[in-house]
Each structure stands twice: as C-alpha cells, then as structure tokens.
Amino acid sequence: MLAPSSRTGLLRRVVAVAALLALASVASSCFHTLDGHGLLGSQGYTPRPRLLFQKWKAQITFNDDWDYKPAEGSVPAASESGDRVYVGGRGGELVCIEVRRGKPCWRKKLGAELRSEILYNEGRLFVGAGDGHIYSVDAETGKINWKYNVKAEVSARPVLVGDRVYFTSAEHAVYALDADSGEWRWTYTRSVPEGFTMQGQGGVLVHKGSVFAGFADGFIVSLKAADGALQWEKRLSTAPRFADVDATPVVGNGAVLTSSFIEGLFSLDSDDGLIRWKIPARGASTPTILGNIGYFTTPGGEVVAFNVKDGAVKWRAQITQGEGHLSDAVVYKHLLLVSTSHPTRLGTEGGVWVLDRGER
C-alpha cells in the first residue's frame, strides 16, 4: 500500500475544536456543524494557530514520549440532543466530550488507532479501529456492548440500516453484522490487486435494499443487502496503478456517484451499473450533494461544482497550489466550507476556506 504525500499531514499537538463557523488557520480532514458550532478533527496546524471565537479545545491523544505526533484521522460525531460529542484518537481511546464546556464525560480505551468516523444511533456508537475490530459502545457510559474482529483496519464510517450495521475493511471486504449482538450475517471479499494502491478504504452506501462499495481493483459493486449476493459489478478504471474506487458512494438524482482516484467522478445507474456520465478529475473526493448540485475537491487544491443530473461543471475554484490536502466539501446555508493542509519547513499549515456557492 502506498499513501501519497498529498493525503498525509503532521501535527505537533492534537486537539478537537468546537468553534463558530468563522474560523481561520485550522486544517481538518472533515468537520460537521452542530448547534451553530463547527466540529473539527485535526490534521495539523501551524506552530501559532489563529482561531476566531474559539470556544474550547480538548486534548484527545496523550503521548508524552514523542515530540513528533502524527496526524489524527478521526471525525467527531454528535448525540441527537447535541449536548455531547464523541471522537476517537490515534492512541485508541474513544472520548465523550460535553459540548458547552469541552470537558470529557468519559474515556474508553478500545484498542489501536481510531480513524473511523463514528456512527451515532439512538444511544449507541459504532466505530472501527486499526486493530481490526469494530465496536458497539454505549454512548451514555462508554461501556462496550460488543466487538467483532475482521482482522483488518476499519477506517470508514459504518452504516446502520434496520437491524444491521454494514462497513468495509482494509482487506477489500464488506461486512454485515447484527447491530444488537454483533453476530456475523455475511461478508463479501475481493482479491487484493498487485502493484500500488491507495491507502484506506471508502465506506458503503445502502440504498433500496442494495449495498454499494468501491475497491482497489477499480471496481464498484452492488450487493444484495439481505445476503451479500453480487448483483452487478462495474470496472471504472483499468490503470495499472491507483485505479482505486476509494470514495464512499452517495446517491444523487436517483443514481450512485463515486470516484476512481485516477479516472474521476462517475454517475452510475443503481439498477445495472450503467455509466450515465463522468467528470475527469484525478483524486476526486466523495461528493457532497445538495439537490441537483454537487461539490467535490481534488488533491490539486481545486473545488468543483457540478450538475448532478448530467455532470456538467458549473464552476471550478483553485484555492491552493502545489502539494497538500483538501477535505470533503461541507455545505452550510449558501456557503461551502473546505479545510486545507500542506507541509512546510516548520510543520503543517492549513486553513478553512469559506466559498459562496452562488445559490440562494
């Protein structure tokens, strides 16, 4: 596995920050909005970060033995009431934080690094870990309800539909487990391709009784949610390197949208995998869809707006130059929020870009 430097970052101190949406000089892999606040997962920042209207910060990972502290990849999740935030750390600890004061309610050591975006549902947390386990945790107390070992890192956000939780693993597999007990229901696995592939694995989309997932061999598949039976497969790239379909599929205009790192963004018919349109864009991120307009970012520092129906590009914005990392785009009212990070001589620098979507 090879991770290009455009998808990496360093950090000197690990924090999770809740602040108003007027932010500057913070780099995050992803962020959510909650009750007028921005919730960020750190990807590193300058030695002298500038935050406007900072509310609080809470240290997630403790590592006093090293001066160098690698980037945190976990993304926060919020409770239904919005009074608690849950985030994992590189040290394998899951932390519950009280939103108003930023004080930890509880900490639970789960295992290896927690890079998975956390799923919150009706008092339960579902999160994957680098040690190959997926956990169900009581959101109120931090007690582990169950854990299941898939023997490969689980880094993408699980999906809960009905009484089942669906997720991918780094060994090119899709799993379905009973959400209450953690009992195995089915597994779908593809062969690991030879040569260089992208590090990490996209998540799953569950839509109308089907599970959609992309793989490092350049294929996206449709599986029957009930038993994991293959319904169709579509190859999006034949490139010898970095053919990975590594974006989590999403639904737009009744179609399934995903991207191959080397080829770009695709729209496919959900019933048979027929390609409706394609936007060439190396490293296109998981798209954000709002009505008939979609947005994605690229490792080249570009933000792209497109028409979901036909793939026509509405506008492009070049917000960074050279080597770096852009988060997925987040829509907030008429604004589009994108965070950035890029390596420098002094460490990692970044910021949050606020773009006018041109939609009212």
HUBEL-V460322 format. One record per backbone hydrogen bond with DSSP energy under -1.0 kcal/mol. NH is the residue of the N-H (numbers start at 1). CO is the residue of the C=O. If there is no record, write none. Layout:
NH:CO ; NH:CO
This chain:
2:197 ; 7:4 ; 8:5 ; 11:69 ; 16:58 ; 18:56 ; 19:38 ; 23:21 ; 29:41 ; 32:39 ; 34:37 ; 37:34 ; 38:19 ; 39:32 ; 40:17 ; 41:30 ; 43:27 ; 55:18 ; 58:16 ; 77:86 ; 79:84 ; 85:97 ; 86:77 ; 87:95 ; 89:93 ; 92:89 ; 94:108 ; 95:87 ; 96:106 ; 97:85 ; 98:103 ; 99:83 ; 102:98 ; 105:96 ; 106:96 ; 108:94 ; 110:92 ; 111:92 ; 114:89 ; 118:75 ; 119:126 ; 121:124 ; 124:121 ; 125:137 ; 126:119 ; 127:135 ; 129:133 ; 130:113 ; 132:129 ; 134:148 ; 135:127 ; 136:146 ; 137:125 ; 138:143 ; 139:123 ; 142:138 ; 145:136 ; 146:136 ; 148:134 ; 150:132 ; 154:129 ; 159:166 ; 161:164 ; 164:161 ; 165:177 ; 166:159 ; 167:175 ; 169:173 ; 170:153 ; 174:188 ; 175:167 ; 176:186 ; 177:165 ; 178:183 ; 179:163 ; 182:178 ; 185:176 ; 186:176 ; 188:174 ; 190:172 ; 205:212 ; 207:210 ; 210:207 ; 211:223 ; 212:205 ; 213:221 ; 215:219 ; 218:215 ; 220:234 ; 221:213 ; 222:232 ; 223:211 ; 224:229 ; 225:209 ; 228:224 ; 231:222 ; 232:222 ; 234:220 ; 236:218 ; 242:196 ; 245:215 ; 246:244 ; 247:259 ; 250:257 ; 252:255 ; 255:252 ; 256:268 ; 257:250 ; 258:266 ; 260:264 ; 261:244 ; 264:260 ; 265:279 ; 266:258 ; 267:277 ; 268:256 ; 269:274 ; 273:269 ; 276:267 ; 277:267 ; 279:265 ; 283:261 ; 284:281 ; 285:297 ; 288:295 ; 290:293 ; 293:290 ; 294:306 ; 295:288 ; 296:304 ; 298:302 ; 301:298 ; 303:317 ; 304:296 ; 305:315 ; 306:294 ; 307:312 ; 308:292 ; 311:307 ; 314:305 ; 315:305 ; 317:303 ; 319:301 ; 320:301 ; 325:341 ; 327:339 ; 330:337 ; 332:335 ; 335:332 ; 336:355 ; 337:330 ; 338:353 ; 340:351 ; 341:325 ; 342:349 ; 344:347 ; 349:342 ; 353:338 ; 355:336 ; 357:334
